[in-house]
Amino acid sequence: MLESIIQINEGDAPSLKQGCFFCKEEAPFTFGIINAKKIIKSKNNDCFILSSVPLCEKHAEGFNSLLSGEHDINDLITQMKSSKQKRINLRR
């Protein structure tokens, strides 16, 4: 796992006042993706754009279970389509 220290120069800084992208609960986590092919030169440094969404603890845990491989997204979608439920269940 790669960890980085980031400094927000533009846009909104993470805040507990932001609501979760999925349910609008308090969101202490931010999930983001960086496109390494999009490099921006700034003050002779390479900079990257982080596209992100705030997540509550419940949705961050579910998202993490997908990223860790604990759940297979294809199996979850197949199971959701074959049952009456309208949501993917990521509970452990």
Buried (B, 14 or more C-beta within 10 A) or exposed (E): EEEEEEEEEEEEEBEEEBEBBBEEBEBBBBBEEEEEEEEEEEEEEEEEBBEBBBBBEBBBBBBBBBEEEEBEEEEBEEEBEEEEEEEEEBEE
